[in-house]
Amino acid sequence: MHGFVLKGQWRYLEHDWIATEGSYVFEPPGETHTLVVDEDCEEMITFFNISGCMYYVDEQGRCTGFEDVFAKLDMCRKHYTAVGLGADYVDRFIR
């Protein structure tokens, strides 16, 4: 995963650094972390470029879910349907 902070800041509970505006972040596959935007940050905008799957785990490391490109497309289809654009609206972004 590659990330570029466009506005605000955030951090991971598991690390001692803070990603601030203009920061670039690289995470190797298998990195486990908890992203936090602190209350004193009015707005955080980060561009994330994710390759592969995001795998969600609980406090004991057990899988609680995942998201991949197909799950993201399904989420988009549901959203576009809910706002009246239709499920096929997402197809204009796929080549």
C-alpha positions as CSV (number, residue, x, y, z in Angstrom):
1,M,0.0,0.0,0.0
2,H,1.1,3.5,-0.8
3,G,-0.4,6.5,0.8
4,F,0.0,10.3,0.4
5,V,-1.5,12.6,3.0
6,L,-3.3,15.5,1.2
7,K,-4.8,17.1,4.3
8,G,-4.7,16.7,8.1
9,Q,-2.9,13.9,9.8
10,W,-3.3,10.4,11.2
11,R,-1.3,7.7,12.9
12,Y,-1.2,4.0,13.7
13,L,-1.7,2.8,17.3
14,E,1.1,0.3,16.7
15,H,3.8,2.9,15.7
16,D,5.2,6.1,17.1
17,W,5.1,8.3,14.0
18,I,2.4,10.6,12.7
19,A,1.6,10.9,9.0
20,T,1.1,14.6,8.4
21,E,0.1,16.7,5.3
22,G,2.6,15.9,2.5
23,S,3.8,12.6,4.0
24,Y,4.3,9.5,1.9
25,V,3.6,6.2,3.6
26,F,4.6,2.7,2.3
27,E,3.2,-0.5,4.0
28,P,4.6,-3.9,3.0
29,P,2.2,-6.8,2.6
30,G,1.2,-8.3,5.9
31,E,1.5,-5.1,7.9
32,T,-1.0,-5.1,10.7
33,H,-2.1,-1.7,12.1
34,T,-4.9,0.4,13.5
35,L,-5.4,3.8,11.7
36,V,-6.5,6.6,14.0
37,V,-7.5,10.2,13.2
38,D,-7.2,12.1,16.5
39,E,-10.2,14.4,17.5
40,D,-8.1,17.5,17.2
41,C,-7.8,16.9,13.4
42,E,-10.7,18.6,11.7
43,E,-10.4,16.7,8.4
44,M,-8.1,14.0,7.1
45,I,-7.7,13.3,3.4
46,T,-5.3,10.6,2.2
47,F,-4.9,9.0,-1.2
48,F,-4.3,5.3,-0.7
49,N,-3.2,3.0,-3.5
50,I,-3.8,-0.5,-2.4
51,S,-2.7,-3.6,-4.3
52,G,-4.2,-6.9,-3.2
53,C,-6.5,-7.5,-0.3
54,M,-7.2,-5.7,2.9
55,Y,-7.6,-8.3,5.6
56,Y,-9.3,-7.3,8.8
57,V,-8.5,-8.9,12.2
58,D,-9.7,-8.7,15.8
59,E,-7.5,-8.2,18.9
60,Q,-6.5,-11.8,18.8
61,G,-5.5,-11.7,15.1
62,R,-8.6,-13.7,13.9
63,C,-10.0,-12.7,10.5
64,T,-13.2,-10.6,10.8
65,G,-13.4,-9.8,7.1
66,F,-11.6,-8.6,4.0
67,E,-11.9,-6.2,1.1
68,D,-10.5,-6.7,-2.4
69,V,-11.2,-5.1,-5.7
70,F,-14.3,-7.2,-6.2
71,A,-15.7,-6.2,-2.8
72,K,-14.9,-2.6,-3.5
73,L,-16.8,-2.8,-6.8
74,D,-19.8,-4.4,-5.1
75,M,-19.7,-1.5,-2.5
76,C,-19.7,1.0,-5.4
77,R,-22.6,-0.7,-7.1
78,K,-24.7,-0.6,-3.9
79,H,-23.8,3.1,-3.3
80,Y,-24.6,4.2,-6.9
81,T,-27.9,2.3,-6.8
82,A,-28.8,3.9,-3.5
83,V,-28.1,7.4,-4.8
84,G,-30.0,6.8,-8.0
85,L,-27.2,6.5,-10.5
86,G,-27.7,2.7,-11.0
87,A,-25.4,-0.2,-10.4
88,D,-23.8,0.0,-13.8
89,Y,-22.5,3.5,-13.2
90,V,-19.3,2.0,-11.8
91,D,-18.6,0.4,-15.1
92,R,-17.5,3.7,-16.6
93,F,-14.5,3.6,-14.3
94,I,-13.4,0.1,-15.3
95,R,-11.3,-0.7,-18.3
